[in-house]
């Protein structure tokens, strides 16, 4: 029986490629069942500790996932708000563009009217010149005086019309300056809108990349934790399976 006990002790010292602690000498060695009970308790305590650590890690990962989800929801809301603001700005820009086109059309119509009036004035001046030539040919002084009076009245009317034309030209010049300023403002708004749109798209792309990276990291951590628990369980099961067979007194 002594050689068998020595052989059993040597087998217990190495289980699944692990070197167990050397027991006391034969005269002080504890019974094999007690050793196995202690080994089993050690394995159970290690497994319990590993499960507790895994649960803590799992809770931390779940909290991080929840935080990332909340952050993602808030960023989506912000993106939607920015998109709504951009659409509103674009609508205002379109309205300003339509107003600019309408004002430009009015200015064009006014310029056409002024051109027509100028042609009418030229015809009237030609008619007045012809009248003056006719009056010069008239022999009666009274008719000539009347013609001169009419000519003077026509000249006054022409002067008034010229003054009115000058005022209209000044108004048209001011309107052209105002339209130019409005066009420059519209171009600036369009550039700001394009820049804001690029920023929103860049922020969305960065968010998608970070969420994908966080999800991948969470999956890898879960797989490593599960594999670690499975390895511990397999090693403990193998140790418990091999330990009874090494004791000759253990019932078969």
NUNULUM-995156 format. One record per residue (C-alpha): residue number from 1; residue in one letter; x, y, z. Coordinates in steps of 0.5 Angstrom, whole numbers. Each point is the difference from the previous one (the first is absolute). Example, Ala and Ser with C-alpha at 12.3 -4.5 7.8 and 13.67 -1.06 7.14 Angstrom:
<atom num="1" residuo="A" east="25" north="-9" up="16"/>
<atom num="2" residuo="S" east="2" north="7" up="-2"/>
***
This chain:
<atom num="1" residuo="X" east="0" north="0" up="0"/>
<atom num="2" residuo="X" east="6" north="5" up="1"/>
<atom num="3" residuo="X" east="2" north="0" up="-7"/>
<atom num="4" residuo="X" east="-7" north="1" up="-2"/>
<atom num="5" residuo="X" east="-1" north="6" up="5"/>
<atom num="6" residuo="X" east="7" north="3" up="-3"/>
<atom num="7" residuo="X" east="-3" north="-1" up="-7"/>
<atom num="8" residuo="X" east="-6" north="4" up="2"/>
<atom num="9" residuo="X" east="3" north="5" up="3"/>
<atom num="10" residuo="X" east="5" north="2" up="-6"/>
<atom num="11" residuo="X" east="-7" north="0" up="-5"/>
<atom num="12" residuo="X" east="-3" north="5" up="5"/>
<atom num="13" residuo="X" east="6" north="4" up="0"/>
<atom num="14" residuo="X" east="-1" north="1" up="-8"/>
<atom num="15" residuo="X" east="-7" north="1" up="-3"/>
<atom num="16" residuo="X" east="-2" north="3" up="-6"/>
<atom num="17" residuo="X" east="8" north="2" up="-1"/>
<atom num="18" residuo="X" east="0" north="4" up="6"/>
<atom num="19" residuo="X" east="4" north="-1" up="6"/>
<atom num="20" residuo="X" east="-4" north="-1" up="7"/>
<atom num="21" residuo="X" east="3" north="2" up="6"/>
<atom num="22" residuo="X" east="4" north="-5" up="4"/>
<atom num="23" residuo="X" east="-3" north="-3" up="6"/>
<atom num="24" residuo="X" east="3" north="-2" up="6"/>
<atom num="25" residuo="X" east="4" north="-6" up="1"/>
<atom num="26" residuo="X" east="-4" north="-7" up="1"/>
<atom num="27" residuo="X" east="0" north="0" up="7"/>
<atom num="28" residuo="X" east="-3" north="7" up="0"/>
<atom num="29" residuo="X" east="-4" north="0" up="-6"/>
<atom num="30" residuo="X" east="-8" north="2" up="0"/>
<atom num="31" residuo="X" east="-4" north="-6" up="-3"/>
<atom num="32" residuo="X" east="-2" north="1" up="-7"/>
<atom num="33" residuo="X" east="-7" north="1" up="0"/>
<atom num="34" residuo="X" east="2" north="6" up="4"/>
<atom num="35" residuo="X" east="5" north="3" up="-5"/>
<atom num="36" residuo="X" east="-6" north="-1" up="-5"/>
<atom num="37" residuo="X" east="-5" north="4" up="4"/>
<atom num="38" residuo="X" east="5" north="5" up="1"/>
<atom num="39" residuo="X" east="2" north="0" up="-8"/>
<atom num="40" residuo="X" east="-7" north="0" up="-1"/>
<atom num="41" residuo="X" east="-2" north="6" up="4"/>
<atom num="42" residuo="X" east="6" north="4" up="-3"/>
<atom num="43" residuo="X" east="-2" north="-1" up="-7"/>
<atom num="44" residuo="X" east="-7" north="2" up="2"/>
<atom num="45" residuo="X" east="2" north="6" up="4"/>
<atom num="46" residuo="X" east="4" north="2" up="-6"/>
<atom num="47" residuo="X" east="-6" north="-1" up="-5"/>
<atom num="48" residuo="X" east="-4" north="4" up="5"/>
<atom num="49" residuo="X" east="5" north="6" up="-1"/>
<atom num="50" residuo="X" east="1" north="-1" up="-7"/>
<atom num="51" residuo="X" east="-8" north="0" up="-1"/>
<atom num="52" residuo="X" east="0" north="6" up="5"/>
<atom num="53" residuo="X" east="5" north="4" up="-4"/>
<atom num="54" residuo="X" east="-3" north="-2" up="-7"/>
<atom num="55" residuo="X" east="-7" north="3" up="3"/>
<atom num="56" residuo="X" east="3" north="6" up="2"/>
<atom num="57" residuo="X" east="4" north="1" up="-7"/>
<atom num="58" residuo="X" east="-7" north="-2" up="-3"/>
<atom num="59" residuo="X" east="-3" north="6" up="4"/>
<atom num="60" residuo="X" east="5" north="5" up="-2"/>
<atom num="61" residuo="X" east="0" north="-2" up="-7"/>
<atom num="62" residuo="X" east="-8" north="0" up="0"/>
<atom num="63" residuo="X" east="0" north="7" up="3"/>
<atom num="64" residuo="X" east="5" north="3" up="-5"/>
<atom num="65" residuo="X" east="-4" north="-3" up="-6"/>
<atom num="66" residuo="X" east="-6" north="4" up="4"/>
<atom num="67" residuo="X" east="4" north="6" up="0"/>
<atom num="68" residuo="X" east="2" north="-1" up="-7"/>
<atom num="69" residuo="X" east="-7" north="-1" up="-2"/>
<atom num="70" residuo="X" east="-3" north="6" up="3"/>
<atom num="71" residuo="X" east="6" north="4" up="-3"/>
<atom num="72" residuo="X" east="-2" north="-2" up="-7"/>
<atom num="73" residuo="X" east="-7" north="2" up="1"/>
<atom num="74" residuo="X" east="1" north="7" up="3"/>
<atom num="75" residuo="X" east="5" north="1" up="-6"/>
<atom num="76" residuo="X" east="-5" north="-3" up="-5"/>
<atom num="77" residuo="X" east="-5" north="5" up="3"/>
<atom num="78" residuo="X" east="5" north="6" up="-1"/>
<atom num="79" residuo="X" east="1" north="-3" up="-7"/>
<atom num="80" residuo="X" east="-7" north="1" up="-2"/>
<atom num="81" residuo="X" east="-1" north="7" up="4"/>
<atom num="82" residuo="X" east="6" north="2" up="-5"/>
<atom num="83" residuo="X" east="-3" north="-3" up="-6"/>
<atom num="84" residuo="X" east="-6" north="4" up="2"/>
<atom num="85" residuo="X" east="3" north="6" up="1"/>
<atom num="86" residuo="X" east="4" north="-1" up="-7"/>
<atom num="87" residuo="X" east="-7" north="-1" up="-4"/>
<atom num="88" residuo="X" east="-3" north="6" up="3"/>
<atom num="89" residuo="X" east="6" north="4" up="-2"/>
<atom num="90" residuo="X" east="0" north="-3" up="-7"/>
<atom num="91" residuo="X" east="-7" north="2" up="0"/>
<atom num="92" residuo="X" east="1" north="7" up="2"/>
<atom num="93" residuo="X" east="6" north="0" up="-5"/>
<atom num="94" residuo="X" east="-5" north="-2" up="-6"/>
<atom num="95" residuo="X" east="-5" north="5" up="3"/>
<atom num="96" residuo="X" east="5" north="6" up="-1"/>
<atom num="97" residuo="X" east="2" north="-3" up="-7"/>
<atom num="98" residuo="X" east="-7" north="1" up="-2"/>
<atom num="99" residuo="X" east="0" north="7" up="3"/>
<atom num="100" residuo="X" east="6" north="2" up="-3"/>
<atom num="101" residuo="X" east="-3" north="-3" up="-7"/>
<atom num="102" residuo="X" east="-6" north="4" up="1"/>
<atom num="103" residuo="X" east="4" north="7" up="2"/>
<atom num="104" residuo="X" east="4" north="-1" up="-6"/>
<atom num="105" residuo="X" east="-6" north="-1" up="-5"/>
<atom num="106" residuo="X" east="-3" north="6" up="3"/>
<atom num="107" residuo="X" east="7" north="4" up="-1"/>
<atom num="108" residuo="X" east="0" north="-3" up="-8"/>
<atom num="109" residuo="X" east="-7" north="2" up="-1"/>
<atom num="110" residuo="X" east="1" north="7" up="3"/>
<atom num="111" residuo="X" east="6" north="1" up="-4"/>
<atom num="112" residuo="X" east="-4" north="-2" up="-6"/>
<atom num="113" residuo="X" east="-5" north="5" up="2"/>
<atom num="114" residuo="X" east="6" north="6" up="0"/>
<atom num="115" residuo="X" east="2" north="-2" up="-6"/>
<atom num="116" residuo="X" east="-7" north="1" up="-4"/>
<atom num="117" residuo="X" east="0" north="6" up="4"/>
<atom num="118" residuo="X" east="7" north="3" up="-3"/>
<atom num="119" residuo="X" east="-2" north="-2" up="-7"/>
<atom num="120" residuo="X" east="-7" north="4" up="1"/>
<atom num="121" residuo="X" east="4" north="6" up="2"/>
<atom num="122" residuo="X" east="5" north="-1" up="-6"/>
<atom num="123" residuo="X" east="-6" north="0" up="-4"/>
<atom num="124" residuo="X" east="-3" north="6" up="3"/>
<atom num="125" residuo="X" east="6" north="4" up="0"/>
<atom num="126" residuo="X" east="0" north="-2" up="-8"/>
<atom num="127" residuo="X" east="-7" north="3" up="0"/>
<atom num="128" residuo="X" east="2" north="6" up="4"/>
<atom num="129" residuo="X" east="6" north="1" up="-5"/>
<atom num="130" residuo="X" east="-4" north="-1" up="-6"/>
<atom num="131" residuo="X" east="-5" north="5" up="3"/>
<atom num="132" residuo="X" east="5" north="5" up="2"/>
<atom num="133" residuo="X" east="2" north="0" up="-8"/>
<atom num="134" residuo="X" east="-7" north="1" up="-2"/>
<atom num="135" residuo="X" east="-1" north="6" up="5"/>
<atom num="136" residuo="X" east="6" north="3" up="-3"/>
<atom num="137" residuo="X" east="-3" north="0" up="-7"/>
<atom num="138" residuo="X" east="-6" north="3" up="3"/>
<atom num="139" residuo="X" east="-1" north="7" up="-2"/>
<atom num="140" residuo="X" east="-5" north="2" up="5"/>
<atom num="141" residuo="X" east="4" north="2" up="7"/>
<atom num="142" residuo="X" east="-6" north="-2" up="4"/>
<atom num="143" residuo="X" east="0" north="-7" up="-2"/>
<atom num="144" residuo="X" east="8" north="0" up="1"/>
<atom num="145" residuo="X" east="-1" north="3" up="7"/>
<atom num="146" residuo="X" east="-6" north="-5" up="1"/>
<atom num="147" residuo="X" east="5" north="-6" up="-3"/>
<atom num="148" residuo="X" east="6" north="3" up="5"/>
<atom num="149" residuo="X" east="-5" north="-1" up="6"/>
<atom num="150" residuo="X" east="-2" north="-7" up="-2"/>
<atom num="151" residuo="X" east="7" north="-1" up="-1"/>
<atom num="152" residuo="X" east="2" north="3" up="7"/>
<atom num="153" residuo="X" east="-5" north="-5" up="3"/>
<atom num="154" residuo="X" east="2" north="-6" up="-3"/>
<atom num="155" residuo="X" east="7" north="2" up="2"/>
<atom num="156" residuo="X" east="-2" north="0" up="7"/>
<atom num="157" residuo="X" east="-4" north="-6" up="-1"/>
<atom num="158" residuo="X" east="6" north="-3" up="-3"/>
<atom num="159" residuo="X" east="5" north="2" up="6"/>
<atom num="160" residuo="X" east="-5" north="-3" up="5"/>
<atom num="161" residuo="X" east="0" north="-6" up="-4"/>
<atom num="162" residuo="X" east="7" north="0" up="0"/>
<atom num="163" residuo="X" east="0" north="1" up="8"/>
<atom num="164" residuo="X" east="-5" north="-6" up="1"/>
<atom num="165" residuo="X" east="5" north="-4" up="-5"/>
<atom num="166" residuo="X" east="6" north="2" up="4"/>
<atom num="167" residuo="X" east="-4" north="-2" up="7"/>
<atom num="168" residuo="X" east="-2" north="-7" up="-3"/>
<atom num="169" residuo="X" east="7" north="-1" up="-2"/>
<atom num="170" residuo="X" east="2" north="1" up="7"/>
<atom num="171" residuo="X" east="-5" north="-5" up="3"/>
<atom num="172" residuo="X" east="2" north="-5" up="-5"/>
<atom num="173" residuo="X" east="7" north="1" up="2"/>
<atom num="174" residuo="X" east="-2" north="-1" up="7"/>
<atom num="175" residuo="X" east="-4" north="-6" up="-1"/>
<atom num="176" residuo="X" east="6" north="-3" up="-4"/>
<atom num="177" residuo="X" east="4" north="1" up="6"/>
<atom num="178" residuo="X" east="-5" north="-3" up="4"/>
<atom num="179" residuo="X" east="-1" north="-6" up="-4"/>
<atom num="180" residuo="X" east="8" north="-1" up="-1"/>
<atom num="181" residuo="X" east="0" north="0" up="8"/>
<atom num="182" residuo="X" east="-6" north="-5" up="0"/>
<atom num="183" residuo="X" east="4" north="-5" up="-5"/>
<atom num="184" residuo="X" east="6" north="0" up="4"/>
<atom num="185" residuo="X" east="-4" north="-1" up="7"/>
<atom num="186" residuo="X" east="-3" north="-6" up="-4"/>
<atom num="187" residuo="X" east="7" north="-3" up="-2"/>
<atom num="188" residuo="X" east="3" north="0" up="7"/>
<atom num="189" residuo="X" east="-7" north="-3" up="3"/>
<atom num="190" residuo="X" east="1" north="-6" up="-5"/>
<atom num="191" residuo="X" east="8" north="-1" up="1"/>
<atom num="192" residuo="X" east="-2" north="0" up="8"/>
<atom num="193" residuo="X" east="-5" north="-5" up="-2"/>
<atom num="194" residuo="X" east="4" north="-4" up="-4"/>
<atom num="195" residuo="X" east="6" north="0" up="6"/>
<atom num="196" residuo="X" east="-5" north="-2" up="5"/>
<atom num="197" residuo="X" east="-3" north="-6" up="-4"/>
<atom num="198" residuo="X" east="7" north="-2" up="-1"/>
<atom num="199" residuo="X" east="1" north="0" up="8"/>
<atom num="200" residuo="X" east="-6" north="-4" up="1"/>
<atom num="201" residuo="X" east="2" north="-5" up="-4"/>
<atom num="202" residuo="X" east="7" north="-1" up="3"/>
<atom num="203" residuo="X" east="-3" north="0" up="7"/>
<atom num="204" residuo="X" east="-5" north="-5" up="-2"/>
<atom num="205" residuo="X" east="6" north="-4" up="-4"/>
<atom num="206" residuo="X" east="4" north="0" up="7"/>
<atom num="207" residuo="X" east="-5" north="-2" up="4"/>
<atom num="208" residuo="X" east="-2" north="-6" up="-4"/>
<atom num="209" residuo="X" east="8" north="-2" up="0"/>
<atom num="210" residuo="X" east="0" north="1" up="8"/>
<atom num="211" residuo="X" east="-6" north="-4" up="1"/>
<atom num="212" residuo="X" east="2" north="-6" up="-5"/>
<atom num="213" residuo="X" east="7" north="0" up="4"/>
<atom num="214" residuo="X" east="-4" north="0" up="7"/>
<atom num="215" residuo="X" east="-5" north="-6" up="-2"/>
<atom num="216" residuo="X" east="6" north="-4" up="-3"/>
<atom num="217" residuo="X" east="4" north="1" up="6"/>
<atom num="218" residuo="X" east="-6" north="-2" up="5"/>
<atom num="219" residuo="X" east="-1" north="-6" up="-5"/>
<atom num="220" residuo="X" east="8" north="-2" up="1"/>
<atom num="221" residuo="X" east="0" north="1" up="8"/>
<atom num="222" residuo="X" east="-7" north="-5" up="0"/>
<atom num="223" residuo="X" east="4" north="-5" up="-4"/>
<atom num="224" residuo="X" east="6" north="0" up="4"/>
<atom num="225" residuo="X" east="-4" north="0" up="7"/>
<atom num="226" residuo="X" east="-4" north="-6" up="-2"/>
<atom num="227" residuo="X" east="6" north="-4" up="-3"/>
<atom num="228" residuo="X" east="4" north="2" up="7"/>
<atom num="229" residuo="X" east="-6" north="-3" up="4"/>
<atom num="230" residuo="X" east="-1" north="-6" up="-5"/>
<atom num="231" residuo="X" east="8" north="-2" up="1"/>
<atom num="232" residuo="X" east="-1" north="1" up="7"/>
<atom num="233" residuo="X" east="-6" north="-5" up="1"/>
<atom num="234" residuo="X" east="4" north="-5" up="-5"/>
<atom num="235" residuo="X" east="6" north="0" up="4"/>
<atom num="236" residuo="X" east="-4" north="-1" up="7"/>
<atom num="237" residuo="X" east="-4" north="-6" up="-3"/>
<atom num="238" residuo="X" east="6" north="-3" up="-3"/>
<atom num="239" residuo="X" east="4" north="0" up="7"/>
<atom num="240" residuo="X" east="-6" north="-2" up="3"/>
<atom num="241" residuo="X" east="-1" north="-6" up="-5"/>
<atom num="242" residuo="X" east="7" north="-2" up="1"/>
<atom num="243" residuo="X" east="1" north="1" up="7"/>
<atom num="244" residuo="X" east="-4" north="-6" up="3"/>
<atom num="245" residuo="X" east="3" north="-5" up="-5"/>
<atom num="246" residuo="X" east="7" north="1" up="3"/>
<atom num="247" residuo="X" east="-3" north="-3" up="7"/>
<atom num="248" residuo="X" east="0" north="-7" up="0"/>
<atom num="249" residuo="X" east="-5" north="0" up="6"/>
<atom num="250" residuo="X" east="-5" north="4" up="-4"/>
<atom num="251" residuo="X" east="-6" north="-4" up="-2"/>
<atom num="252" residuo="X" east="1" north="-2" up="-7"/>
***
